[in-house]
Amino acid sequence: MDWFRKRYKWLIFYSVTYILLMLFFVFPLQYELLLPGGVQYSNVVSIDNAYETNGSFNSSYVSVVTRPSPFQFLLTKLNSRVDVIELSESASDLSLKEMNYKSNLYKISSVNAALIAAYNQANKNLVYQENGVVIIDRIYETPAYDKINIGDIIVKINNQEIKNYHDLTIVLEKITCQELFTMTVKRNTELIKLTISKQPYENTCIIGIHQSYTFTDYKFDYHKSEPKIKKINYAGFGPSAGLIQALSIYNMVTPSDITYGLKIAGTGTIDEAGNVGPIGGIKQKIFGACKDQVDIFFTPKEHYEAAISAREIMKSDLIIVSVNTLSDAINYLRENYG
């Protein structure tokens, strides 16, 4: 006891210091850090008898630190090439595992849309079925947020089968505000019936499902499609590689190589009609593309000015091209290098 009495102040001091240091290096903050990334060869689909290419299509990525420690946060705040994003209240409720699952669903949606857009652009026959609406996320504090899980597939409203988001919209428009109805979802392998209703929300009445938080559950017929599909790789995260995935698939199913021996990268979401949409982290993606010595970088029109500014920071001669559609990118390559 005498030993403790003589040293208790020091023991308290060291204990408090240890706790503070642990918090400084370990405690998770509700932010996401976007760091410069790089590019990687886009190879999400294997096609039977695919045409050869001399160049390459590469998806652009950003290095992400989710829920950084105070130490990591302060370090990156000193780096002008890092962006800090505060997590939304709904994102803060998710575990890292749930966030990764949600991000992978976005990747799956982008691969499916890229495949459909590329085959359509190339006038090839892609055979598939639509089997429901997959939920990637829900609007915070709405009926859907409380009852529908990330990854659920809506297959029926009352007795009406739901194949895609258009079906879902048509059926929901006929349901009045606060009217109870049955929604059948496929959760893993189980069919579950949920009782739900629209509720007032910001001068409208909704259940809380937005098109940008969903995608159609497609089942592709690998053998009946022409060219035949050998394998689809759904590994990865996020939807921003959609444009490059579509360009890569298009190049595999058409005889003329539109890479023209160039190292091509880019970013942008894509839908089944080939429309290119905005993404996040354009600055960090340009930094990575410059570092990896890319020749041409495609960006959604919305991010063109920011991409040019990032290129100037890198003092690079990277060619940056803004596009609105898949056909814009294809036409640019043909007109300038063909």
C-alpha positions in Angstrom: 0.0 0.0 0.0 2.9 2.4 0.7 4.2 1.7 -2.8 0.8 2.7 -4.2 0.4 5.8 -2.1 3.8 7.1 -3.2 3.1 6.5 -6.9 -0.6 6.8 -7.4 -0.4 10.3 -9.0 2.1 8.9 -11.5 -0.1 5.9 -12.1 -3.1 8.1 -12.8 -1.1 10.3 -15.1 0.2 7.4 -17.1 -3.3 5.8 -17.3 -4.9 9.0 -18.5 -2.1 9.5 -21.0 -2.5 6.0 -22.3 -6.2 6.3 -22.7 -5.9 9.6 -24.5 -3.2 8.2 -26.8 -5.4 5.2 -27.6 -8.3 7.4 -28.4 -6.1 9.6 -30.6 -4.9 6.6 -32.6 -7.9 4.3 -32.5 -11.2 6.2 -31.9 -13.2 6.2 -35.1 -14.5 9.5 -36.4 -17.6 9.8 -38.6 -15.8 10.8 -41.7 -14.5 9.3 -44.9 -11.1 10.2 -46.4 -10.6 10.1 -50.1 -6.9 9.7 -51.0 -5.2 9.6 -54.5 -5.7 6.1 -56.0 -4.7 4.6 -59.4 -6.0 2.6 -62.3 -6.5 -1.1 -62.8 -7.3 -3.2 -65.9 -11.0 -3.5 -66.3 -11.9 -7.2 -66.7 -15.4 -7.8 -65.2 -16.7 -10.0 -68.0 -15.2 -13.0 -69.9 -16.6 -13.3 -73.4 -16.4 -16.4 -75.6 -14.1 -15.7 -78.6 -13.5 -12.1 -77.5 -11.6 -9.9 -79.9 -8.0 -9.1 -79.0 -6.9 -5.6 -78.0 -3.6 -3.8 -78.3 -4.3 -1.2 -75.7 -6.3 -1.3 -72.5 -9.3 0.0 -70.7 -8.7 0.7 -67.0 -11.1 1.6 -64.2 -10.0 4.4 -61.9 -10.1 4.0 -58.2 -9.7 6.1 -55.0 -8.1 4.9 -51.8 -10.7 5.3 -49.0 -10.3 5.4 -45.3 -13.7 5.0 -43.6 -14.0 6.2 -40.0 -10.4 7.4 -39.5 -8.8 7.9 -36.2 -8.1 11.5 -35.0 -4.4 10.9 -35.9 -5.3 9.8 -39.5 -7.7 12.7 -39.8 -5.2 15.3 -38.8 -2.5 13.9 -41.1 -4.8 14.0 -44.1 -6.1 17.5 -43.3 -2.5 18.6 -44.0 -2.6 17.0 -47.5 -4.2 19.1 -50.2 -4.7 16.0 -52.3 -7.1 14.4 -49.8 -10.8 15.2 -49.5 -12.7 14.8 -46.3 -16.4 13.8 -46.4 -18.6 13.7 -43.3 -20.7 10.6 -43.1 -24.4 11.0 -43.2 -26.5 10.1 -40.2 -27.8 7.0 -42.0 -24.3 5.9 -43.1 -23.1 6.4 -39.5 -25.6 3.8 -38.4 -24.0 1.1 -40.6 -21.2 -1.2 -39.6 -18.2 -1.4 -41.9 -19.4 -4.8 -43.1 -22.8 -3.3 -44.0 -21.1 -0.4 -45.8 -19.0 -2.7 -47.9 -22.0 -4.9 -48.7 -23.9 -1.8 -49.9 -20.9 -0.7 -52.0 -20.7 -4.1 -53.5 -24.3 -3.9 -54.5 -23.6 -0.7 -56.4 -20.7 -2.6 -58.1 -23.1 -5.4 -59.2 -25.6 -2.8 -60.5 -22.9 -1.1 -62.6 -21.6 -4.4 -64.1 -25.1 -5.4 -65.1 -25.8 -2.0 -66.7 -22.5 -1.9 -68.5 -23.1 -5.4 -70.0 -26.5 -4.4 -71.3 -25.4 -1.0 -72.6 -22.3 -2.5 -74.3 -24.3 -5.3 -76.1 -27.0 -2.8 -77.1 -24.4 -0.4 -78.5 -22.7 -3.2 -80.4 -26.1 -4.6 -81.7 -25.4 -7.9 -80.1 -28.0 -10.3 -78.6 -28.0 -10.3 -74.8 -30.6 -12.7 -73.3 -31.7 -12.0 -69.7 -34.7 -12.0 -67.3 -35.8 -9.3 -64.9 -36.6 -10.8 -61.5 -37.3 -7.9 -59.1 -35.9 -4.7 -57.6 -32.8 -5.0 -55.5 -32.6 -2.5 -52.6 -29.1 -0.8 -52.2 -30.4 1.8 -49.7 -33.5 3.5 -48.4 -34.3 7.2 -47.6 -33.5 7.8 -44.0 -36.4 7.9 -41.5 -39.0 6.6 -43.9 -41.2 3.4 -43.7 -38.8 1.6 -46.1 -35.8 2.4 -43.9 -37.4 0.7 -41.0 -38.7 -2.4 -42.7 -36.6 -3.1 -45.8 -33.0 -4.4 -45.5 -30.1 -3.6 -47.7 -30.0 -6.4 -50.3 -33.7 -7.2 -50.2 -35.3 -7.9 -53.6 -38.9 -6.6 -54.0 -40.7 -9.2 -56.1 -44.4 -8.4 -55.4 -46.7 -5.6 -54.3 -50.0 -7.1 -53.0 -50.7 -9.6 -55.8 -48.8 -7.7 -58.6 -45.4 -9.1 -59.6 -42.6 -6.6 -59.8 -39.9 -7.2 -62.4 -38.1 -3.8 -62.4 -38.3 -0.2 -61.1 -40.8 0.8 -63.7 -43.2 -1.9 -62.5 -42.6 -0.7 -58.9 -43.4 2.9 -59.7 -46.6 2.1 -61.6 -48.0 0.0 -58.7 -47.0 2.4 -56.0 -48.6 5.4 -57.8 -52.0 3.7 -57.4 -51.6 3.3 -53.7 -52.8 6.2 -51.6 -51.0 7.9 -48.7 -51.1 5.8 -45.5 -52.9 2.9 -47.2 -51.5 -0.4 -45.9 -50.3 -2.8 -48.5 -48.3 -6.0 -48.7 -44.7 -6.0 -50.1 -43.1 -9.4 -50.7 -39.3 -9.3 -50.6 -36.7 -12.0 -51.2 -34.2 -11.9 -48.4 -31.4 -14.3 -49.0 -33.4 -17.4 -50.1 -36.5 -16.6 -48.1 -39.7 -14.8 -49.3 -40.9 -12.4 -46.6 -44.2 -10.5 -46.6 -44.0 -7.0 -45.1 -47.0 -4.8 -44.2 -46.1 -1.2 -45.1 -47.6 2.1 -46.1 -46.7 5.4 -47.8 -46.1 8.2 -45.3 -46.0 12.0 -45.7 -42.4 13.2 -46.4 -41.3 16.7 -47.5 -44.6 17.7 -49.2 -45.1 14.3 -50.8 -46.0 10.8 -49.7 -43.5 8.0 -50.1 -42.3 4.7 -48.7 -38.7 5.7 -49.1 -37.3 3.9 -52.1 -35.5 6.0 -54.7 -34.4 4.8 -58.1 -30.7 5.7 -57.5 -30.8 3.3 -54.5 -32.0 0.3 -56.5 -31.2 -1.9 -59.5 -33.0 -4.6 -61.4 -32.2 -8.2 -60.4 -31.0 -9.6 -63.8 -30.5 -13.2 -64.6 -28.3 -13.5 -67.7 -28.5 -16.5 -70.0 -24.8 -17.0 -70.7 -25.2 -19.6 -73.5 -28.1 -18.1 -75.4 -26.5 -14.6 -75.5 -24.3 -13.9 -78.6 -21.4 -13.6 -78.1 -21.7 -16.1 -75.3 -20.7 -15.1 -71.8 -18.2 -17.3 -69.9 -18.0 -15.5 -66.6 -19.1 -12.3 -64.8 -16.9 -10.9 -62.0 -18.9 -8.9 -59.5 -16.0 -8.4 -57.0 -15.3 -4.9 -56.0 -17.0 -1.8 -54.7 -19.0 1.2 -56.1 -20.6 2.1 -59.4 -18.1 4.6 -60.8 -16.4 2.1 -63.1 -19.5 1.7 -65.2 -18.4 3.6 -68.3 -15.0 1.9 -68.5 -16.6 -1.5 -67.9 -19.0 -0.9 -70.8 -16.2 0.3 -73.1 -14.1 -2.8 -72.3 -17.1 -5.2 -73.0 -18.0 -3.3 -76.2 -14.4 -3.7 -77.4 -14.4 -7.4 -76.7 -17.6 -8.1 -78.8 -16.7 -5.9 -81.8 -14.0 -6.6 -84.4 -12.4 -3.1 -84.5 -10.1 -2.4 -81.6 -11.0 1.1 -80.3 -8.1 1.3 -77.8 -5.7 1.9 -80.7 -2.8 0.7 -78.5 -3.5 3.4 -75.9 -3.8 3.2 -72.1 -7.3 4.5 -71.5 -8.9 5.1 -68.1 -11.9 6.9 -66.9 -14.8 7.1 -64.4 -18.6 7.5 -64.5 -21.7 5.5 -63.6 -23.7 4.1 -66.5 -27.3 3.0 -67.0 -28.7 0.3 -69.3 -29.3 3.0 -72.0 -25.6 4.0 -72.0 -26.0 7.3 -70.1 -23.0 8.4 -68.1 -23.5 9.8 -64.6 -21.5 11.7 -61.9 -19.2 10.1 -59.4 -17.1 11.0 -56.4 -13.4 11.6 -55.9 -12.6 13.0 -59.4 -9.6 14.9 -58.1 -8.0 11.8 -56.5 -8.8 9.7 -59.7 -7.0 12.2 -61.9 -4.0 12.2 -59.5 -3.9 8.4 -59.8 -4.3 8.4 -63.6 -1.4 10.9 -64.0 0.8 8.8 -61.7 0.0 5.6 -63.7 0.8 7.3 -67.0 -2.6 7.0 -68.6 -3.0 8.4 -72.2 -6.7 9.3 -72.2 -9.1 9.8 -69.3 -12.9 9.9 -69.8 -15.0 11.8 -67.2 -18.6 12.7 -66.8 -19.3 16.3 -68.1 -20.1 17.5 -64.6 -16.6 16.8 -63.4 -14.6 18.1 -66.4 -13.4 21.4 -64.9 -12.4 19.8 -61.6 -10.5 17.1 -63.6 -8.6 19.8 -65.5 -7.7 21.5 -62.3 -6.3 18.3 -60.8 -4.3 17.6 -64.0 -2.7 21.1 -63.7 -1.6 20.3 -60.1 0.1 17.2 -61.5 1.7 19.1 -64.4 0.6 16.2 -66.7 -0.2 16.0 -70.4 -3.1 13.6 -69.7 -5.9 14.0 -72.3 -9.2 14.5 -70.4 -12.4 14.0 -72.4 -15.9 14.8 -71.0 -18.7 12.5 -72.2 -22.5 12.2 -71.6 -22.9 8.7 -73.1 -21.1 5.5 -74.0 -21.4 6.4 -77.7 -19.7 9.7 -77.0 -16.6 7.9 -75.7 -16.6 5.4 -78.6 -17.0 8.1 -81.2 -14.2 10.2 -79.7 -11.8 7.3 -80.0 -12.8 6.4 -83.5 -12.8 10.0 -84.8 -9.4 10.9 -83.2 -7.4 7.7 -83.5 -9.1 5.5 -86.0 
